[in-house]
């Protein structure tokens, strides 16, 4: 079974389950003891009034209070703050769901009846943004996403000592969201979709969290193949011999230092428009051996950088926090999470996901500064920094993917530059593109998904920075000049950048958001799975536009 490290089940119910261990309610800063909650049983309403009268909870965003209850029924009442009513947004509900999931886990609560707050017909995705319609369904879905994402607990490598202190592995928490009978069907569909997306994100987080001694390029290929078998995807893996045959000089150079764990180009196809889905016997048939129906319909192409460990190579990184470089595969993990979700949502659209995977380590066979590489599309690159490896593995993947599939649009995700963290911090990702409409689509999708992006430019001056003397390009330009833009400018030489044959392309640098060193409202420390929700929303909108 594909692992997700998700420890929650979420469904909609028209009434509170009789055996729930806890009831959960949500309050604003402006909530008063005299406020009524019609769907909340009388005993819990009384307890809630007591808590509000005593000032035990002020309703600040994501503030949590767990109160013991007397008498029959649920033994605990969990109160979650939503902040100021004037600032109420879809994101408030997503974060509140995560806060509830974390509180239930900390208190070892196995089942929770969830009583959502009143949601207006229109409200903004984030505070300060324009309001969107159908807010009740979208808000409940966001709440459910928060419950699933907030339930993530990564314990795959806990051993005997840790278990001796913490007990056995986590058990699932059952959340039942109370809903009016007339809205139950619609809300059930929204919650089920949210659950699948949340599990896709947690799948991405699970594989991103695995260490380099377990997840290397060949091992990652096996994870993708297992997903393909379970979900009905088509998977193809190009090994080092095949990549050498077709001329992928970038990814081969990056992976050259790792003799026992060579690079892999991992391709997953989701066919949502095909009348007959591929059967069990065809899931791993190479694309080259059959006529690709996907290619004829202009699929969406999504490419992820999947460096399973990055030492920096000869241009070695500082030792401090080098262990966190297991998260350098997070772009590819977002693609993996997207494909997980698509297979279960069954959207009527074709999507190809590519994980361009290598291990960038130091050995006698590592590539060197001064080496000149010939990429798949014939562009030559003078290596000026072996720690600027992500753009090399992405360049080959983009050029090959575009030539092979002739996509209608291309998005790549990568933990590419520390410069984007300096420019934008750790709250949002940077996006660079050759197409205004594609950026608008991604921006709207990211807002609804609760993930923030900000557009950065690629101008001719930035592309000039990447031109070389000994070869067409250098892989790293002047160290401090437009640092976060150099990666995007480099990649622009491996897509149809402009002209009549230009393909809409966007590069998303997720270096600041792929993992976190402190607990955030949605996340515990570690991998975030950032990008899965945005990608699913973008693909869903594209699918709806084609219907």
C-alpha positions as CSV (number, residue, x, y, z in Angstrom):
1,X,0.0,0.0,0.0
2,X,1.3,3.5,-0.9
3,X,2.4,5.1,2.4
4,X,1.1,8.6,3.4
5,X,1.8,8.9,7.1
6,X,-1.8,10.2,7.3
7,X,-3.5,9.4,10.6
8,X,-7.0,10.6,10.0
9,X,-10.3,9.5,8.4
10,X,-12.7,12.3,7.6
11,X,-16.3,12.1,6.6
12,X,-19.5,14.1,6.7
13,X,-22.4,13.2,9.1
14,X,-25.8,14.7,9.6
15,X,-25.6,14.2,13.4
16,X,-22.9,13.8,16.0
17,X,-21.7,10.2,16.4
18,X,-22.9,8.8,19.7
19,X,-19.5,7.3,20.5
20,X,-17.3,10.3,19.7
21,X,-14.7,10.9,22.4
22,X,-14.7,14.7,21.8
23,X,-16.8,17.4,20.3
24,X,-15.0,20.3,18.5
25,X,-16.3,23.8,17.9
26,X,-14.8,27.0,16.5
27,X,-15.1,30.5,17.9
28,X,-14.0,34.0,16.8
29,X,-12.5,36.7,19.0
30,X,-16.0,38.3,19.0
31,X,-17.8,35.2,20.2
32,X,-19.9,35.8,23.3
33,X,-21.2,33.4,26.0
34,X,-24.8,34.1,24.9
35,X,-24.1,33.0,21.3
36,X,-25.9,29.9,20.3
37,X,-24.7,26.9,18.3
38,X,-27.9,25.1,17.1
39,X,-26.3,21.8,16.1
40,X,-24.3,21.5,19.3
41,X,-25.9,19.3,22.0
42,X,-27.1,21.1,25.1
43,X,-24.5,19.8,27.5
44,X,-21.7,21.0,25.2
45,X,-23.4,24.3,24.7
46,X,-23.4,24.8,28.4
47,X,-19.8,23.9,28.7
48,X,-18.9,26.3,25.9
49,X,-20.7,29.2,27.6
50,X,-18.8,28.4,30.8
51,X,-15.5,28.5,29.0
52,X,-16.3,31.8,27.2
53,X,-17.6,33.4,30.4
54,X,-14.4,32.4,32.3
55,X,-12.2,33.8,29.5
56,X,-10.4,30.5,29.1
57,X,-10.3,31.0,25.3
58,X,-10.1,34.3,23.5
59,X,-10.6,33.1,20.0
60,X,-7.2,34.0,18.6
61,X,-6.2,32.2,15.4
62,X,-5.5,28.5,16.0
63,X,-5.7,28.9,19.8
64,X,-6.9,25.6,21.2
65,X,-8.5,24.7,24.6
66,X,-9.4,21.1,25.6
67,X,-12.0,20.9,28.3
68,X,-13.1,17.8,30.3
69,X,-16.8,17.1,30.3
70,X,-19.0,15.5,33.0
71,X,-22.0,13.3,32.4
72,X,-22.9,11.1,29.4
73,X,-21.6,11.6,25.9
74,X,-18.3,13.0,24.7
75,X,-15.8,13.4,27.5
76,X,-14.0,16.4,26.0
77,X,-14.9,19.6,24.3
78,X,-12.2,21.0,22.0
79,X,-12.4,24.7,21.2
80,X,-10.4,26.2,18.3
81,X,-9.9,29.9,17.7
82,X,-10.6,31.5,14.3
83,X,-9.3,35.0,15.0
84,X,-11.2,38.2,14.1
85,X,-14.5,37.7,12.3
86,X,-13.6,40.5,9.9
87,X,-10.5,38.6,8.8
88,X,-12.3,35.2,8.4
89,X,-11.1,33.4,5.3
90,X,-10.9,29.9,3.7
91,X,-7.4,29.7,5.0
92,X,-8.6,30.2,8.6
93,X,-10.6,27.1,8.3
94,X,-7.8,25.1,6.8
95,X,-5.4,26.1,9.6
96,X,-8.1,25.5,12.2
97,X,-8.6,22.0,10.9
98,X,-4.9,21.3,11.3
99,X,-4.9,22.8,14.8
100,X,-7.7,20.4,15.7
101,X,-5.9,17.4,14.3
102,X,-2.8,18.2,16.2
103,X,-4.7,18.7,19.5
104,X,-6.5,15.4,19.1
105,X,-3.3,13.6,18.5
106,X,-1.5,15.2,21.5
107,X,-4.5,14.3,23.7
108,X,-4.7,10.7,22.3
109,X,-8.3,11.3,21.2
110,X,-9.5,8.6,18.7
111,X,-12.8,10.1,17.5
112,X,-14.0,13.7,17.1
113,X,-17.4,15.1,16.2
114,X,-16.7,18.4,14.3
115,X,-19.2,21.2,14.4
116,X,-18.1,23.8,11.8
117,X,-18.7,27.5,12.3
118,X,-21.2,29.4,10.3
119,X,-19.6,30.1,6.8
120,X,-21.0,33.0,4.7
121,X,-21.9,32.4,1.1
122,X,-18.9,34.4,-0.1
123,X,-15.5,34.9,1.7
124,X,-11.9,35.4,0.6
125,X,-9.3,32.6,0.2
126,X,-6.9,34.7,2.3
127,X,-7.6,37.8,4.4
128,X,-7.5,40.9,2.1
129,X,-8.2,39.1,-1.2
130,X,-11.5,39.4,-3.1
131,X,-14.3,37.1,-1.9
132,X,-15.3,34.0,-3.8
133,X,-18.7,32.3,-4.1
134,X,-19.7,28.9,-2.9
135,X,-17.7,29.5,0.3
136,X,-19.5,27.0,2.5
137,X,-18.5,24.0,0.4
138,X,-15.0,25.3,-0.2
139,X,-14.6,26.2,3.4
140,X,-15.7,22.7,4.6
141,X,-13.3,21.2,2.1
142,X,-10.5,23.4,3.4
143,X,-11.3,22.3,7.0
144,X,-11.1,18.7,5.9
145,X,-7.8,19.3,4.2
146,X,-6.5,20.8,7.4
147,X,-7.6,17.7,9.4
148,X,-5.8,15.4,7.0
149,X,-2.6,17.5,6.6
150,X,-2.5,18.3,10.3
151,X,-2.7,14.6,11.2
152,X,0.6,13.9,9.4
153,X,3.1,12.2,11.8
154,X,6.3,10.8,10.3
155,X,7.4,7.9,12.4
156,X,8.7,5.4,9.9
157,X,12.2,5.2,11.5
158,X,11.2,5.2,15.1
159,X,13.0,2.2,16.8
160,X,12.8,0.3,20.0
161,X,14.1,3.2,22.2
162,X,11.6,5.8,20.9
163,X,8.7,3.3,21.1
164,X,9.7,2.6,24.7
165,X,9.0,6.3,25.5
166,X,6.1,7.1,23.2
167,X,4.3,3.8,22.9
168,X,3.2,2.2,19.7
169,X,2.8,3.9,16.4
170,X,0.0,6.4,15.9
171,X,-3.5,5.3,15.4
172,X,-6.0,7.0,13.1
173,X,-8.3,9.7,14.4
174,X,-11.8,9.6,13.0
175,X,-13.3,13.0,12.3
176,X,-17.0,13.3,11.5
177,X,-18.1,16.8,10.3
178,X,-21.7,17.6,11.2
179,X,-23.7,19.0,8.3
180,X,-27.4,19.8,7.6
181,X,-29.2,16.9,5.9
182,X,-29.9,19.0,2.7
183,X,-26.2,19.8,2.3
184,X,-24.8,16.5,3.2
185,X,-24.4,15.0,-0.3
186,X,-22.6,18.1,-1.7
187,X,-20.4,18.5,1.3
188,X,-19.6,14.8,1.3
189,X,-18.2,15.1,-2.2
190,X,-16.2,18.2,-1.3
191,X,-14.7,16.5,1.8
192,X,-13.9,13.3,-0.1
193,X,-12.0,15.4,-2.7
194,X,-10.2,17.2,0.1
195,X,-9.3,14.0,1.8
196,X,-7.7,12.6,-1.4
197,X,-5.7,15.8,-2.0
198,X,-4.5,15.9,1.6
199,X,-3.4,12.3,1.4
200,X,-1.5,13.1,-1.8
201,X,0.3,15.9,0.0
202,X,1.1,13.6,2.9
203,X,2.4,11.0,0.4
204,X,4.7,13.6,-0.9
205,X,5.8,14.5,2.6
206,X,6.4,10.8,3.5
207,X,8.7,10.1,0.6
208,X,10.4,13.5,1.0
209,X,11.2,12.6,4.6
210,X,12.9,9.4,3.9
211,X,16.7,9.6,4.3
212,X,19.3,9.3,1.5
213,X,20.4,5.9,2.6
214,X,16.9,4.5,1.8
215,X,15.7,6.8,-1.0
216,X,18.1,7.1,-3.9
217,X,17.2,7.4,-7.6
218,X,16.7,3.6,-8.2
219,X,14.7,3.3,-4.9
220,X,12.6,6.4,-5.8
221,X,11.8,4.7,-9.2
222,X,10.5,1.7,-7.3
223,X,8.2,3.9,-5.2
224,X,6.9,5.4,-8.5
225,X,6.4,2.0,-10.0
226,X,4.5,0.8,-6.9
227,X,2.2,3.9,-7.1
228,X,1.6,3.1,-10.8
229,X,0.7,-0.5,-10.0
230,X,-1.8,0.5,-7.3
231,X,-3.3,3.5,-9.0
232,X,-3.5,2.5,-12.7
233,X,-0.8,4.9,-14.0
234,X,1.7,4.1,-16.7
235,X,5.3,4.3,-15.5
236,X,8.5,4.3,-17.5
237,X,12.0,4.6,-16.0
238,X,15.0,5.7,-18.1
239,X,18.2,4.3,-16.6
240,X,21.7,5.6,-17.1
241,X,22.3,3.5,-20.2
242,X,19.1,4.9,-21.9
243,X,19.9,8.4,-20.8
244,X,23.4,8.1,-22.3
245,X,22.0,6.7,-25.5
246,X,19.6,9.7,-26.0
247,X,22.2,12.3,-24.8
248,X,21.1,13.6,-21.4
249,X,24.4,15.0,-20.4
250,X,23.1,17.2,-17.5
251,X,21.5,14.5,-15.3
252,X,24.3,12.0,-16.1
253,X,26.9,14.5,-15.0
254,X,25.1,15.3,-11.7
255,X,24.7,11.6,-10.9
256,X,28.2,10.6,-12.0
257,X,29.7,10.8,-8.4
258,X,27.3,8.1,-7.2
259,X,28.4,4.8,-8.8
260,X,26.1,2.5,-6.9
261,X,23.0,4.7,-7.1
262,X,22.9,6.0,-10.6
263,X,20.4,8.7,-11.9
264,X,16.9,7.9,-13.1
265,X,14.4,9.7,-15.3
266,X,11.0,8.6,-13.9
267,X,7.9,9.2,-16.0
268,X,4.3,8.7,-14.8
269,X,1.4,9.1,-17.2
270,X,-2.2,9.7,-16.1
271,X,-4.7,9.2,-18.9
272,X,-8.0,10.8,-18.0
273,X,-9.5,11.1,-21.5
274,X,-8.8,7.6,-22.8
275,X,-11.9,5.5,-23.4
276,X,-10.1,2.5,-22.0
277,X,-7.6,2.9,-19.2
278,X,-4.4,0.8,-19.4
279,X,-4.9,-2.6,-17.9
280,X,-2.7,-4.3,-15.3
281,X,-0.4,-5.8,-17.9
282,X,0.3,-2.5,-19.6
283,X,1.2,-0.2,-16.7
284,X,5.0,-0.4,-17.2
285,X,5.2,-0.7,-21.0
286,X,7.8,1.7,-22.3
287,X,6.2,4.7,-24.1
288,X,8.7,4.1,-27.0
289,X,7.0,0.8,-27.8
290,X,3.5,2.0,-28.3
291,X,1.7,4.8,-30.0
292,X,1.1,7.4,-27.2
293,X,-2.5,8.6,-27.2
294,X,-1.5,11.1,-24.6
295,X,1.0,12.9,-26.8
296,X,-1.7,13.4,-29.5
297,X,-4.0,15.4,-27.1
298,X,-1.5,17.8,-25.7
299,X,-1.2,16.7,-22.0
300,X,-0.1,18.9,-19.2
301,X,3.6,18.3,-18.3
302,X,4.7,18.7,-14.7
303,X,8.4,18.2,-13.9
304,X,10.0,18.0,-10.5
305,X,13.6,18.2,-9.4
306,X,14.4,15.0,-7.4
307,X,17.9,15.2,-6.0
308,X,17.7,12.5,-3.3
309,X,20.7,14.0,-1.5
310,X,22.8,17.0,-2.4
311,X,26.3,17.4,-0.9
312,X,27.1,20.1,-3.5
313,X,29.6,17.9,-5.1
314,X,33.1,19.4,-5.5
315,X,31.6,22.8,-4.8
316,X,30.7,21.3,-1.5
317,X,28.1,22.8,0.9
318,X,28.9,23.8,4.5
319,X,28.4,20.9,6.9
320,X,25.8,22.8,8.9
321,X,22.4,21.5,8.0
322,X,23.6,19.4,5.1
323,X,21.5,16.6,6.5
324,X,18.4,18.6,5.4
325,X,19.4,18.1,1.8
326,X,17.2,15.0,1.8
327,X,14.5,17.6,1.1
328,X,16.2,18.6,-2.2
329,X,13.8,16.0,-3.9
330,X,10.7,18.0,-2.8
331,X,9.9,19.3,-6.3
332,X,9.6,15.7,-7.5
333,X,7.7,14.7,-4.5
334,X,5.0,17.4,-5.3
335,X,4.7,15.7,-8.7
336,X,4.4,12.3,-7.1
337,X,1.7,13.6,-4.8
338,X,-0.1,15.2,-7.8
339,X,-0.2,11.9,-9.6
340,X,-1.4,10.1,-6.5
341,X,-4.3,12.5,-6.3
342,X,-5.1,12.4,-10.0
343,X,-5.4,8.7,-10.1
344,X,-8.0,8.8,-7.4
345,X,-9.9,11.9,-8.5
346,X,-10.2,10.6,-12.1
347,X,-10.2,14.0,-13.7
348,X,-10.9,14.0,-17.5
349,X,-7.5,15.3,-18.6
350,X,-4.1,13.9,-19.5
351,X,-1.1,14.6,-17.3
352,X,2.5,13.5,-17.5
353,X,4.7,13.8,-14.4
354,X,8.5,13.5,-14.7
355,X,10.8,13.1,-11.7
356,X,14.4,13.9,-12.7
357,X,16.4,12.2,-10.1
358,X,20.1,12.0,-9.2
359,X,22.3,12.0,-6.1
360,X,24.9,14.8,-6.1
361,X,27.8,13.6,-4.0
362,X,31.5,13.9,-4.0
363,X,33.8,11.1,-5.3
364,X,36.6,10.4,-7.7
365,X,34.0,10.2,-10.5
366,X,32.1,13.4,-9.7
367,X,31.7,16.0,-12.4
368,X,33.9,19.1,-12.0
369,X,33.9,22.8,-12.3
370,X,35.2,23.5,-15.8
371,X,33.5,20.4,-17.3
372,X,31.5,21.1,-20.4
373,X,28.3,19.2,-20.8
374,X,26.0,18.6,-23.8
375,X,22.4,18.6,-22.8
376,X,19.6,16.6,-24.5
377,X,18.6,19.5,-26.8
378,X,22.2,20.1,-27.9
379,X,22.8,23.2,-25.7
380,X,26.3,23.0,-24.1
381,X,27.0,24.1,-20.5
382,X,30.2,25.1,-18.9
383,X,30.0,24.0,-15.3
384,X,31.0,26.8,-13.0
385,X,29.4,25.4,-9.8
386,X,28.6,21.8,-9.1
387,X,26.1,22.9,-6.4
388,X,24.0,24.4,-9.2
389,X,22.9,20.9,-10.2
390,X,19.1,21.1,-10.1
391,X,18.9,23.2,-13.2
392,X,21.0,20.6,-15.1
393,X,18.7,17.7,-14.2
394,X,15.7,19.8,-15.0
395,X,17.0,21.1,-18.3
396,X,17.3,17.5,-19.7
397,X,13.9,16.6,-18.3
398,X,12.2,19.6,-19.7
399,X,13.7,19.3,-23.2
400,X,13.0,15.6,-23.4
401,X,9.5,15.9,-22.0
402,X,8.5,18.7,-24.4
403,X,9.9,16.9,-27.4
404,X,8.3,13.5,-26.4
405,X,4.8,14.7,-25.4
406,X,4.3,18.1,-27.1
407,X,2.4,19.3,-24.1
408,X,-0.1,22.1,-24.0
409,X,1.5,23.7,-20.9
410,X,4.5,22.9,-18.7
411,X,5.2,23.5,-15.0
412,X,8.3,22.6,-13.1
413,X,8.9,22.7,-9.4
414,X,12.3,22.7,-7.7
415,X,14.1,23.6,-4.5
416,X,16.4,25.5,-6.8
417,X,18.0,28.6,-5.2
418,X,18.7,29.9,-1.7
419,X,18.3,33.3,-3.4
420,X,14.5,32.9,-3.6
421,X,14.4,32.5,0.2
422,X,16.4,35.8,0.6
423,X,14.0,37.5,-1.9
424,X,10.6,36.1,-0.6
425,X,11.2,34.5,2.7
426,X,9.7,31.1,3.7
427,X,6.0,32.0,3.3
428,X,5.7,31.8,-0.5
429,X,7.3,30.4,-3.6
430,X,8.7,32.3,-6.6
431,X,7.3,31.7,-10.1
432,X,8.9,32.6,-13.4
433,X,7.2,32.2,-16.7
434,X,6.9,33.1,-20.4
435,X,3.1,33.2,-20.3
436,X,0.9,35.7,-18.4
437,X,-2.2,33.6,-18.6
438,X,-0.4,30.5,-17.1
439,X,0.8,32.7,-14.2
440,X,-2.8,33.9,-13.6
441,X,-4.0,30.3,-13.6
442,X,-1.4,29.2,-11.1
443,X,-1.9,32.3,-8.9
444,X,-5.7,31.7,-8.7
445,X,-5.1,28.0,-8.1
446,X,-2.5,28.7,-5.3
447,X,-4.8,31.1,-3.5
448,X,-7.7,28.6,-3.4
449,X,-5.3,25.9,-2.4
450,X,-3.9,28.0,0.4
451,X,-0.3,28.2,-1.0
452,X,1.2,31.5,-1.9
453,X,3.3,32.4,-5.0
454,X,4.8,35.6,-6.3
455,X,5.9,36.3,-9.8
456,X,9.5,37.1,-10.5
457,X,10.8,38.3,-13.9
458,X,13.0,36.7,-16.5
459,X,14.1,39.4,-18.9
460,X,16.7,39.3,-21.7
461,X,19.3,40.8,-19.2
462,X,18.8,37.7,-16.9
463,X,19.2,35.3,-19.8
464,X,22.4,37.1,-20.9
465,X,23.8,36.4,-17.4
466,X,23.8,32.7,-18.2
467,X,25.7,32.9,-21.5
468,X,29.2,31.4,-21.4
469,X,32.5,31.9,-23.1
470,X,33.7,28.3,-23.4
471,X,30.1,26.9,-24.1
472,X,26.6,28.2,-24.8
473,X,25.8,28.6,-21.2
474,X,27.2,28.5,-17.7
475,X,25.2,26.8,-15.0
476,X,25.8,29.5,-12.5
477,X,26.4,33.2,-13.2
478,X,27.8,36.0,-11.1
479,X,27.1,34.9,-7.5
480,X,25.1,37.9,-6.3
481,X,23.5,39.0,-9.5
482,X,19.8,38.2,-9.7
483,X,20.5,35.0,-7.8
484,X,17.0,33.6,-7.7
485,X,16.4,34.5,-11.3
486,X,19.4,32.7,-12.7
487,X,17.9,29.3,-12.3
488,X,14.7,30.3,-14.2
489,X,16.8,32.1,-16.9
490,X,18.9,29.0,-17.4
491,X,15.9,26.7,-17.7
492,X,14.4,29.1,-20.3
493,X,16.9,27.7,-22.8
494,X,15.3,24.2,-22.5
495,X,11.7,25.2,-23.2
496,X,10.1,26.8,-26.2
497,X,10.7,30.2,-24.7
498,X,9.2,32.5,-27.4
499,X,8.1,32.7,-31.0
500,X,5.3,30.8,-32.8
501,X,6.2,27.5,-31.2
502,X,6.3,28.8,-27.6
503,X,4.7,26.6,-25.0
504,X,3.3,28.1,-21.9
505,X,5.9,27.3,-19.2
506,X,6.2,28.2,-15.5
507,X,9.1,27.5,-13.2
508,X,8.2,27.5,-9.4
509,X,11.1,27.8,-7.0
510,X,10.0,26.2,-3.8
511,X,13.3,26.4,-1.9
512,X,11.7,28.4,0.9
513,X,8.5,26.4,1.4
514,X,9.4,22.8,0.8
515,X,10.3,22.1,4.4
516,X,10.2,23.9,7.7
517,X,12.5,24.0,10.7
518,X,9.7,25.1,13.1
519,X,6.1,24.0,13.5
520,X,3.7,26.0,11.4
521,X,-0.2,26.2,11.6
522,X,-0.5,23.5,9.0
523,X,2.7,21.6,9.4
524,X,5.0,19.9,11.9
525,X,8.8,20.3,11.4
526,X,10.1,18.7,8.2
527,X,8.7,18.3,4.7
528,X,5.5,20.2,3.8
529,X,4.5,18.7,0.5
530,X,4.1,22.2,-0.8
531,X,2.7,22.4,-4.3
532,X,0.5,19.3,-4.4
533,X,-2.7,21.3,-3.6
534,X,-1.9,24.0,-6.1
535,X,-1.1,21.5,-8.8
536,X,-4.3,19.6,-8.3
537,X,-6.3,22.8,-8.3
538,X,-4.6,23.9,-11.5
539,X,-5.2,20.6,-13.3
540,X,-8.8,20.5,-12.0
541,X,-9.5,23.9,-13.5
542,X,-7.8,23.0,-16.8
543,X,-10.0,19.8,-16.9
544,X,-13.2,21.8,-16.2
545,X,-12.3,24.3,-19.0
546,X,-12.0,21.5,-21.5
547,X,-15.4,20.0,-20.7
